[in-house]
């Protein structure tokens, strides 16, 4: 059995660290090669790395989701505004049963719409 000392050290060209596949794929995208088949061939010829078109396509898709080289971000639904209601607050005739409950209802309006909007709402009721 050979000992580690007996094994010859690789020459300088072999000792150089290889480029990672992810870095090679980023470089291909950076150079404008974004078709999976073309990128796979480019990476093989330039860097000597085997990257299948499917792997490149997946990498490109994940990169877009993360925000890198994205043409547009995915957007979810906007949050729905909460509307303050008097359900559970009040005595049945539309009036609050306590000042604390009324203050909580106003606070929920401020949280949902902002202080300036609530001030404008109050202005509607001024005579």
C-alpha positions in Angstrom: 0.0 0.0 0.0 1.4 3.4 -0.9 1.9 6.0 1.7 0.9 9.6 1.2 4.5 10.7 1.1 5.1 8.3 -1.9 2.4 9.7 -4.0 3.6 12.4 -6.4 2.2 15.9 -6.0 0.1 17.0 -8.9 1.6 19.7 -11.2 0.5 23.3 -10.8 -2.3 23.1 -13.5 -4.0 20.2 -11.7 -3.6 21.8 -8.3 -5.5 24.9 -9.3 -9.0 24.9 -7.8 -11.7 24.2 -10.3 -14.6 26.5 -10.9 -17.9 25.5 -9.3 -20.8 24.6 -11.5 -22.9 27.3 -10.0 -20.2 29.9 -10.8 -20.0 28.6 -14.3 -23.8 28.8 -14.7 -23.8 32.4 -13.4 -21.0 33.3 -15.9 -23.0 31.8 -18.8 -26.1 33.8 -17.8 -23.9 36.9 -17.3 -22.6 36.5 -20.9 -26.2 36.3 -22.2 -26.3 32.6 -22.8 -29.6 31.7 -21.2 -30.8 28.8 -23.3 -30.2 25.5 -21.5 -28.7 23.6 -24.4 -26.4 26.4 -25.4 -25.4 27.1 -21.8 -24.6 23.4 -21.2 -22.3 23.3 -24.3 -20.7 26.7 -23.4 -19.9 25.5 -19.8 -18.5 22.2 -21.1 -16.2 24.0 -23.7 -15.1 26.9 -21.5 -14.8 25.3 -18.0 -14.7 21.5 -18.7 -17.7 21.0 -16.4 -20.7 18.7 -17.2 -23.9 20.6 -16.6 -27.0 19.1 -18.2 -29.6 21.4 -19.7 -32.1 20.4 -17.0 -29.6 21.4 -14.3 -29.0 24.7 -15.9 -32.7 25.3 -16.3 -33.4 24.6 -12.7 -30.5 26.8 -11.6 -31.8 29.7 -13.7 -35.3 29.2 -12.3 -34.1 29.2 -8.7 -31.9 32.2 -9.3 -34.9 34.2 -10.6 -37.0 33.2 -7.6 -34.2 34.4 -5.3 -34.0 37.7 -7.1 -30.9 37.2 -9.1 -31.2 38.2 -12.8 -34.9 38.4 -12.5 -37.0 40.1 -15.1 -39.8 40.5 -12.6 -40.6 39.5 -9.1 -43.5 37.2 -8.2 -46.1 39.0 -6.2 -48.6 37.5 -3.9 -52.0 38.9 -3.1 -51.9 42.2 -1.3 -53.0 42.0 2.3 -56.6 42.8 2.8 -57.4 45.9 4.9 -59.0 45.2 8.2 -62.2 47.0 8.7 -63.2 48.0 12.3 -66.6 46.7 13.1 -68.7 47.0 16.2 -69.5 43.3 16.4 -68.9 42.3 20.0 -68.4 45.9 20.9 -71.4 47.8 21.9 -74.8 47.5 23.4 -76.8 46.7 20.2 -77.7 50.3 19.3 -74.4 51.1 17.5 -72.9 52.8 20.6 -69.9 51.5 22.4 -70.5 50.1 25.9 -67.3 51.6 27.2 -64.7 54.2 26.3 -62.0 51.6 26.3 -63.8 49.5 23.7 -64.4 52.6 21.6 -60.7 53.5 21.8 -59.7 49.9 20.7 -62.0 50.3 17.7 -60.5 53.6 16.7 -57.0 52.1 17.2 -57.8 49.3 14.8 -59.0 51.9 12.3 -55.7 53.8 12.7 -53.7 50.5 12.3 -55.7 49.6 9.2 -55.8 53.0 7.4 -53.3 55.4 9.1 -53.9 58.3 11.4 -54.4 60.9 8.6 -57.1 58.8 7.0 -58.9 58.5 10.3 -58.7 62.2 10.9 -60.3 62.7 7.5 -63.0 60.2 8.4 -63.8 62.2 11.6 -64.0 65.4 9.5 -66.9 63.8 7.5 -69.0 63.8 10.7 -68.2 67.4 11.8 -71.1 69.7 11.1 
